[in-house]
Amino acid sequence: MGSSAFGVCLLQVANGRIQVLIADEYESPRYLEMVEKVIAIIRGLNRTQVDQFYLDSVKIYVDAATHEFITTLKELVSETTRCEYIQDKMLYCKKHNLDLARYMDVIPVPFSTSAKDMLIHTKELLDYERPLVAINPKLDKLITSLRTAILDALGKLSKEDTSYDNVLVAFRLALKGIKVVKKEREIE
């Protein structure tokens, strides 16, 4: 934080669609402002939702490189902040092909190993056979980012050539928690 921009994205799945509720980017943000922004979003969800199952299913995907931010969020949602536990759980889930979101609410995502897969996953969801992702036209930074997204020769997002690349990073992180299950047709 500080010199680079910070992206935030909030999704919900309803009526068989992925609805983008918040997608924004903040230039040169202060650390505490972004913590307050994320916590305000979480508290807003807690006030408007009475279904405890819904509240228990809120997951926050964060770039693993932002250690201090992850620790602060984990403290605020009463989750363990012990680095050894987090690293062990990440390794265990990777080794056994398990979803880390089953074990924690604030999920660190290492871009060094996940960036390309998240791009592929995002493209698959956006290009799904029927419209699956609903983006409000007012979320112009995300729409612009998607329209200007450029991949380099290695298949990574070219941040220099993509407008509002941090909101796209936040969108990709949020989509990481979305799994699409295709139903196979029954053969009669």
C-alpha positions in Angstrom: 0.0 0.0 0.0 1.0 3.6 -0.1 2.5 4.1 -3.6 0.5 1.5 -5.5 -3.3 1.2 -6.0 -5.5 -1.1 -4.0 -8.4 -3.0 -5.4 -11.5 -4.3 -3.6 -14.2 -6.6 -5.1 -17.3 -8.1 -3.4 -19.3 -10.9 -5.1 -22.4 -12.8 -4.3 -23.9 -15.8 -5.9 -27.6 -15.6 -6.3 -30.1 -17.0 -8.7 -27.4 -19.0 -10.5 -25.4 -15.9 -11.3 -22.2 -14.3 -10.0 -23.2 -10.7 -9.1 -20.5 -8.1 -8.7 -21.7 -5.8 -5.9 -18.5 -3.8 -5.3 -15.5 -3.3 -7.6 -13.3 -0.3 -7.0 -9.6 0.8 -7.0 -8.0 3.3 -4.7 -4.9 5.2 -5.7 -2.1 5.6 -3.1 -4.3 4.4 -0.2 -3.3 4.5 3.4 -3.1 1.1 5.1 -5.7 1.8 7.8 -8.1 3.3 5.3 -8.1 0.0 3.4 -8.5 -2.1 6.5 -11.5 0.1 7.5 -12.9 -0.2 4.0 -12.9 -4.0 4.1 -14.2 -4.2 7.6 -17.0 -1.8 6.8 -18.0 -4.1 3.9 -18.0 -7.1 6.2 -20.0 -5.2 8.9 -22.4 -4.0 6.2 -23.0 -7.7 5.3 -23.5 -8.6 9.0 -26.1 -5.9 9.4 -28.1 -6.8 6.3 -28.0 -10.6 6.4 -29.9 -12.5 9.1 -29.1 -15.9 7.7 -26.1 -17.2 9.8 -25.2 -19.7 7.1 -24.6 -16.7 4.7 -22.4 -14.9 7.2 -20.4 -18.0 7.9 -19.8 -18.4 4.1 -18.1 -14.9 3.7 -14.6 -15.4 2.5 -11.9 -12.8 1.9 -9.2 -13.6 -0.7 -6.1 -11.5 -0.3 -2.7 -11.3 -2.1 -0.4 -13.5 0.1 2.3 -10.8 -0.3 0.4 -8.4 2.0 1.3 -10.1 5.3 0.4 -7.2 7.6 -3.0 -6.7 5.9 -3.8 -10.5 6.2 -2.8 -10.5 9.8 -5.0 -7.5 10.6 -8.0 -8.9 8.8 -7.5 -12.3 10.5 -7.4 -10.6 13.9 -10.6 -8.6 13.1 -12.5 -11.8 12.1 -11.1 -13.7 15.1 -9.0 -16.1 13.1 -5.6 -17.4 14.1 -2.7 -15.2 12.9 0.1 -17.6 13.6 2.3 -17.7 10.5 3.3 -21.4 11.1 -0.4 -22.4 11.2 -1.2 -20.5 8.0 1.8 -21.8 6.1 1.1 -25.4 7.3 -2.5 -25.2 6.3 -1.6 -23.8 2.9 0.9 -26.6 2.3 -1.5 -29.3 3.5 -4.3 -28.1 1.3 -2.0 -27.8 -1.7 -0.6 -31.3 -1.1 -4.0 -32.9 -0.7 -5.7 -30.8 -3.3 -8.1 -29.3 -0.8 -9.8 -25.9 -0.8 -8.1 -23.6 1.7 -11.4 -21.8 2.2 -12.7 -24.8 4.1 -10.1 -23.9 6.9 -10.0 -20.2 7.0 -12.1 -17.0 6.2 -9.2 -14.8 5.2 -7.4 -16.7 2.5 -3.9 -15.7 1.4 -3.4 -16.4 -2.3 0.2 -16.5 -3.6 0.3 -14.8 -7.1 3.6 -16.5 -7.8 1.8 -19.8 -8.2 -1.8 -18.8 -8.8 -1.9 -15.8 -11.1 -2.1 -17.7 -14.4 -4.7 -20.2 -13.1 -6.8 -17.3 -11.8 -6.7 -15.6 -15.2 -7.8 -18.8 -16.9 -10.6 -19.3 -14.3 -11.8 -15.7 -14.7 -11.9 -16.1 -18.5 -13.8 -19.3 -18.2 -16.4 -17.7 -16.0 -16.8 -14.7 -18.2 -17.0 -16.8 -21.4 -19.4 -19.4 -19.8 -22.0 -20.9 -22.2 -24.7 -18.7 -20.7 -24.2 -15.3 -19.0 -22.9 -16.2 -15.6 -21.3 -13.0 -14.3 -23.5 -9.9 -13.8 -21.5 -6.6 -13.6 -23.5 -3.4 -12.9 -22.6 -0.8 -15.6 -21.8 1.6 -12.8 -18.7 -0.4 -12.0 -16.8 1.3 -14.7 -13.3 0.6 -13.4 -13.9 -3.1 -13.5 -15.5 -2.9 -17.0 -12.6 -0.8 -18.3 -10.1 -3.1 -16.8 -11.7 -6.2 -18.4 -11.8 -4.4 -21.8 -8.2 -3.3 -21.6 -6.7 -6.4 -20.1 -3.5 -7.5 -22.0 -1.6 -10.7 -21.4 2.2 -10.8 -21.9 4.0 -13.6 -23.7 4.1 -15.7 -20.5 0.3 -15.5 -20.1 0.5 -13.0 -17.2 -1.5 -9.8 -16.9 0.5 -6.9 -18.2 -0.2 -4.4 -15.5 1.4 -1.5 -17.5 -1.0 -2.0 -20.4 -4.2 -2.7 -18.4 -6.2 0.1 -17.0 -7.3 -0.3 -13.3 -5.3 -3.5 -13.0 -5.7 -3.6 -9.2 -9.5 -3.8 -9.5 -9.0 -6.7 -11.9 -6.6 -8.4 -9.4 -9.3 -8.0 -6.7 -11.9 -9.4 -9.2 -9.7 -12.4 -9.9 -9.1 -13.1 -6.2 -12.9 -12.9 -5.5 -13.7 -15.3 -8.3 -11.2 -17.8 -6.9 -13.8 -18.8 -4.4 -16.4 -19.5 -7.1 -16.7 -23.1 -8.3 -19.0 -24.0 -11.2 -20.4 -27.4 -11.3 -21.7 -28.5 -14.7 -24.6 -31.0 -14.6 -24.3 -33.8 -17.1 -27.4 -34.6 -19.1 -29.0 -37.9 -18.3 -28.9 -40.4 -21.1 -32.2 -42.0 -21.7 
